[in-house]
Amino acid sequence: MGLSLFVSSVGAMMVVFCATMFIVFQHGMLWVPVLITTMAVFACFVYCERLLRAIVDVSHPATASGSPFKEEK
């Protein structure tokens, strides 16, 4: 529950930040918010990819490939 709330709050902060950039730089310098939004979206994709890998690593049981503590016969 805590991890999903954290991920949703990071996403909401990125959306609000990008919207604020478009409001602040709406006159004459439109390339600035477009550039920053592009970088933020790229960072979000990298973050989500790494978070997914971490969740898979944590949820994957350690015994899936064989436990190193197995008794030999």
Backbone bond lengths (Angstrom), bond angles and torsions (degrees), N, CA, C in turn:
res aa  C-N    CA-C-N  psi(-1)  N-CA   C-N-CA  omega(-1)  CA-C   N-CA-C  phi
1 M - - - 1.445 - - 1.534 110.04 -
2 G 1.304 116.55 -43.59 1.455 120.28 -178.25 1.518 112.41 -65.88
3 L 1.325 116.55 -39.76 1.460 120.19 -179.67 1.519 111.37 -67.33
4 S 1.319 117.36 -39.95 1.472 119.46 179.23 1.528 111.36 -67.99
5 L 1.333 117.51 -36.64 1.459 119.79 175.68 1.523 111.29 -66.22
6 F 1.317 116.64 -37.19 1.457 120.84 177.59 1.520 110.82 -63.70
7 V 1.314 116.65 -45.68 1.469 120.86 -179.46 1.525 110.42 -64.01
8 S 1.326 117.35 -42.63 1.466 119.47 179.80 1.523 111.56 -67.47
9 S 1.333 118.10 -34.86 1.463 119.19 178.28 1.523 111.32 -70.23
10 V 1.321 118.19 -36.30 1.472 120.63 176.19 1.523 110.05 -64.41
11 G 1.303 117.17 -42.62 1.466 120.83 177.35 1.523 112.42 -62.82
12 A 1.323 116.78 -42.46 1.467 120.30 178.78 1.525 111.24 -64.99
13 M 1.327 117.03 -39.45 1.469 119.72 178.20 1.520 111.27 -64.38
14 M 1.324 117.78 -37.71 1.463 120.33 179.06 1.522 111.17 -67.18
15 V 1.329 117.22 -39.88 1.470 120.66 178.53 1.520 110.54 -64.13
16 V 1.322 116.54 -45.19 1.464 120.26 -179.27 1.527 110.76 -66.10
17 F 1.316 117.51 -40.28 1.455 121.09 178.39 1.523 111.19 -61.37
18 C 1.327 116.73 -45.66 1.467 120.24 -179.77 1.528 111.19 -65.98
19 A 1.331 117.76 -39.26 1.463 120.17 177.73 1.519 111.14 -64.53
20 T 1.328 116.69 -39.65 1.458 120.39 177.70 1.523 111.38 -64.03
21 M 1.315 117.15 -38.40 1.458 120.08 178.98 1.533 110.65 -62.59
22 F 1.338 117.31 -39.58 1.460 119.58 178.87 1.522 111.24 -67.88
23 I 1.338 117.83 -34.32 1.464 120.79 178.73 1.526 110.50 -69.98
24 V 1.322 117.16 -43.14 1.460 120.86 -176.32 1.521 111.81 -70.44
25 F 1.314 117.76 -42.95 1.465 121.76 -175.06 1.528 112.96 -102.75
26 Q 1.322 118.86 35.70 1.460 120.28 -176.05 1.524 113.37 -77.36
27 H 1.321 119.07 -19.50 1.464 120.75 -176.31 1.523 110.53 -103.72
28 G 1.327 116.79 106.73 1.450 121.47 169.18 1.516 116.41 86.68
29 M 1.299 119.05 -29.59 1.473 120.75 -175.69 1.528 109.90 -119.63
30 L 1.315 116.54 58.87 1.456 120.71 -177.69 1.525 112.22 -70.18
31 W 1.322 117.83 -22.96 1.463 120.63 -178.22 1.527 111.73 -67.61
32 V 1.327 118.33 -25.58 1.471 121.08 -178.54 1.531 111.11 -66.82
33 P 1.331 119.69 -53.19 1.470 117.51 179.08 1.526 113.59 -66.84
34 V 1.339 116.79 -30.47 1.470 119.16 177.34 1.521 110.00 -65.42
35 L 1.327 116.95 -43.88 1.460 121.05 178.48 1.533 111.36 -63.80
36 I 1.318 116.73 -45.98 1.467 120.30 -178.66 1.521 110.82 -67.00
37 T 1.327 117.60 -38.92 1.468 120.31 177.98 1.520 110.86 -65.00
38 T 1.327 117.55 -39.45 1.464 121.04 177.51 1.524 111.03 -62.21
39 M 1.322 116.49 -43.93 1.465 119.88 178.11 1.524 111.41 -65.75
40 A 1.333 117.38 -36.98 1.464 121.03 179.53 1.529 111.12 -67.74
41 V 1.325 116.70 -39.54 1.465 119.95 178.75 1.531 110.06 -66.27
42 F 1.329 117.12 -41.23 1.462 120.08 176.88 1.531 110.68 -61.45
43 A 1.332 116.38 -44.59 1.468 120.04 178.37 1.528 111.41 -63.11
44 C 1.313 116.65 -35.61 1.467 120.59 178.14 1.521 110.99 -66.09
45 F 1.333 117.62 -41.56 1.455 120.46 177.67 1.528 111.62 -63.94
46 V 1.312 116.77 -41.69 1.466 120.26 178.12 1.524 110.37 -64.23
47 Y 1.334 116.44 -42.64 1.462 121.44 179.10 1.527 110.94 -61.73
48 C 1.323 116.89 -46.56 1.467 120.53 -179.74 1.527 111.62 -64.27
49 E 1.327 116.91 -38.91 1.463 120.01 178.99 1.526 110.87 -64.24
50 R 1.309 116.94 -43.30 1.466 120.05 179.80 1.517 111.78 -70.61
51 L 1.329 116.84 -35.14 1.460 120.26 176.82 1.522 110.36 -65.50
52 L 1.324 117.14 -40.78 1.458 120.54 177.95 1.523 110.89 -63.29
53 R 1.332 116.89 -41.65 1.461 119.44 176.91 1.522 111.56 -62.20
54 A 1.336 116.89 -40.94 1.462 120.64 179.49 1.526 111.19 -65.24
55 I 1.327 116.94 -40.60 1.463 120.15 179.07 1.520 110.26 -65.31
56 V 1.323 117.15 -41.41 1.469 120.24 178.72 1.527 110.07 -64.81
57 D 1.332 117.30 -42.30 1.463 120.34 179.54 1.518 111.90 -63.86
58 V 1.318 117.19 -38.39 1.461 120.65 -178.78 1.527 110.92 -74.91
59 S 1.320 116.90 -40.22 1.460 119.61 -175.56 1.525 113.18 -80.81
60 H 1.312 117.40 -20.63 1.460 120.93 179.50 1.526 108.05 -71.90
61 P 1.297 117.41 122.22 1.461 118.57 -177.98 1.529 112.14 -66.02
62 A 1.304 114.30 146.15 1.466 119.74 -178.73 1.520 111.92 -68.37
63 T 1.302 116.86 -19.41 1.469 119.98 -177.92 1.519 113.04 -90.47
64 A 1.319 118.82 6.25 1.460 120.41 -176.98 1.528 112.12 -64.82
65 S 1.315 116.86 -37.71 1.453 119.34 -179.19 1.529 111.71 -102.25
66 G 1.288 116.39 9.75 1.455 120.32 -179.76 1.514 110.59 107.66
67 S 1.278 116.46 134.09 1.447 120.56 -178.11 1.520 109.99 -84.01
68 P 1.334 118.01 138.31 1.446 119.75 177.30 1.533 112.18 -73.18
69 F 1.328 116.92 -10.14 1.474 122.06 -178.38 1.514 112.25 -101.01
70 K 1.331 117.46 15.50 1.446 121.37 179.62 1.534 109.97 -70.66
71 E 1.305 114.62 139.73 1.463 118.44 177.94 1.524 110.00 -77.21
72 E 1.302 115.54 133.41 1.465 119.94 177.65 1.515 109.24 -87.85
73 K 1.332 115.92 143.75 1.469 120.28 -179.13 1.492 111.16 -97.23
